[in-house]
Amino acid sequence: MNISVLGIGDVGLVTATCLAENGNDVVCFDVDSARIDLLVSGGTPIHERGLAELIARNVAFGRLRFTTDAAEAVRHREVVFIATGTPADQDGSADLQYVLAAARSIGEHTSRSGASRSSRTPTTCAKRRAAWARTRCSS
Ligand SMILES: NC(=O)c1ccc[n+]([C@@H]2O[C@H](COP(=O)([O-])OP(=O)(O)OC[C@H]3O[C@@H](n4cnc5c(N)ncnc54)[C@H](O)[C@@H]3O)[C@@H](O)[C@H]2O)c1
């Protein structure tokens, strides 16, 4: 399956690598070009035992690649995971601005024919917050 992961932080990078290891064709997009450059050059921005080897193996197999081109990532996917950060607001609720920005980039680069494809988020947002985000993105 063609999968795209938007947000290649701790969660996104590990998720993307495991999905590639399971045989999926995974494109990883992040707005942080330094992080993507590091990954493209063979570096690993986080330390998880065995992760660097898994990344290298799946890159070599052509199942895992990294980009700062949102259009490329959105076009590639049958399924897209949003794994951007959700830092706490002052009242303790999740700040969804990065999730919403990623959702908007999906909308910007989705053709009419691809609009019914599914999106999933592995974040810890409550269902109520996710519903609120959907409302914001559709307006
Ligand atoms: N890290 C954990 O242990 C952990 C555990 C459970 C749940 N979570 C949840 O998973 C989610 C991701 O957490 P994390 O720790 O990986 O975050 P992180 O801050 O490490 O990574 C987020 C990444 O998203 C990127 N980003 C920001 N805006 C973007 C955009 N518009 N498009 C694409 N990329 C964008 C950032 O550059 C960054 O690399 C959060 O909701 C967090 O609450 C994290």
The ligand as a Tripos MOL2 file, in Angstrom:
@<TRIPOS>MOLECULE
LIG
   44    48     1     0     0
SMALL
NO_CHARGES

@<TRIPOS>ATOM
      1 N1          6.5190   11.2440   21.3190 N.am      1 LIG1
      2 C1          5.7780   10.4130   22.0140 C.2       1 LIG1
      3 O1          6.2580    9.6280   22.8440 O.2       1 LIG1
      4 C2          4.2740   10.3760   21.8300 C.ar      1 LIG1
      5 C3          3.5230    9.3620   22.4600 C.ar      1 LIG1
      6 C4          2.1460    9.3030   22.2380 C.ar      1 LIG1
      7 C5          1.5230   10.2260   21.4250 C.ar      1 LIG1
      8 N2          2.2560   11.2300   20.8380 N.ar      1 LIG1
      9 C6          1.5500   12.1600   19.9780 C.3       1 LIG1
     10 O2          1.9820   11.9570   18.6320 O.3       1 LIG1
     11 C7          1.9990   13.2150   17.9510 C.3       1 LIG1
     12 C8          3.3880   13.4820   17.3880 C.3       1 LIG1
     13 O3          4.3060   13.5580   18.4840 O.3       1 LIG1
     14 P1          5.8730   13.6530   18.2650 P.3       1 LIG1
     15 O4          6.4900   13.4790   19.6050 O.co2     1 LIG1
     16 O5          6.2850   12.7480   17.1500 O.co2     1 LIG1
     17 O6          6.0260   15.1760   17.7910 O.3       1 LIG1
     18 P2          7.3730   15.9250   17.3350 P.3       1 LIG1
     19 O7          7.2340   17.3180   17.8190 O.co2     1 LIG1
     20 O8          8.5710   15.1080   17.6830 O.co2     1 LIG1
     21 O9          7.2690   15.9020   15.7440 O.3       1 LIG1
     22 C9          6.3110   16.6370   15.0310 C.3       1 LIG1
     23 C10         6.8640   16.8680   13.6280 C.3       1 LIG1
     24 O10         5.8280   17.4660   12.8480 O.3       1 LIG1
     25 C11         6.4590   18.3970   11.9680 C.3       1 LIG1
     26 N3          5.4400   19.3230   11.4480 N.ar      1 LIG1
     27 C12         4.9200   20.4300   12.0300 C.ar      1 LIG1
     28 N4          3.9880   20.9880   11.2290 N.ar      1 LIG1
     29 C13         3.9340   20.2130   10.1160 C.ar      1 LIG1
     30 C14         3.1510   20.2590    8.9250 C.ar      1 LIG1
     31 N5          2.2240   21.1990    8.7100 N.pl3     1 LIG1
     32 N6          3.3470   19.3070    7.9880 N.ar      1 LIG1
     33 C15         4.2550   18.3260    8.1860 C.ar      1 LIG1
     34 N7          5.0260   18.2260    9.2970 N.ar      1 LIG1
     35 C16         4.8610   19.1480   10.2550 C.ar      1 LIG1
     36 C17         7.5340   19.0510   12.8150 C.3       1 LIG1
     37 O11         8.5170   19.6830   12.0110 O.3       1 LIG1
     38 C18         8.0750   17.8360   13.5820 C.3       1 LIG1
     39 O12         9.1630   17.2120   12.9120 O.3       1 LIG1
     40 C19         1.5530   14.2830   18.9860 C.3       1 LIG1
     41 O13         0.1570   14.4700   18.8460 O.3       1 LIG1
     42 C20         1.8660   13.6250   20.3070 C.3       1 LIG1
     43 O14         1.0220   14.1080   21.3360 O.3       1 LIG1
     44 C21         3.6120   11.3090   21.0170 C.ar      1 LIG1
@<TRIPOS>BOND
     1     1     2 1
     2     2     3 2
     3     2     4 1
     4     4     5 ar
     5     4    44 ar
     6     5     6 ar
     7     6     7 ar
     8     7     8 ar
     9     8     9 1
    10     8    44 ar
    11     9    10 1
    12     9    42 1
    13    10    11 1
    14    11    12 1
    15    11    40 1
    16    12    13 1
    17    13    14 1
    18    14    15 2
    19    14    16 1
    20    14    17 1
    21    17    18 1
    22    18    19 2
    23    18    20 1
    24    18    21 1
    25    21    22 1
    26    22    23 1
    27    23    24 1
    28    23    38 1
    29    24    25 1
    30    25    26 1
    31    25    36 1
    32    26    27 ar
    33    26    35 ar
    34    27    28 ar
    35    28    29 ar
    36    29    30 ar
    37    29    35 ar
    38    30    31 1
    39    30    32 ar
    40    32    33 ar
    41    33    34 ar
    42    34    35 ar
    43    36    37 1
    44    36    38 1
    45    38    39 1
    46    40    41 1
    47    40    42 1
    48    42    43 1
@<TRIPOS>SUBSTRUCTURE
     1 LIG1         1 GROUP 0 **** ****
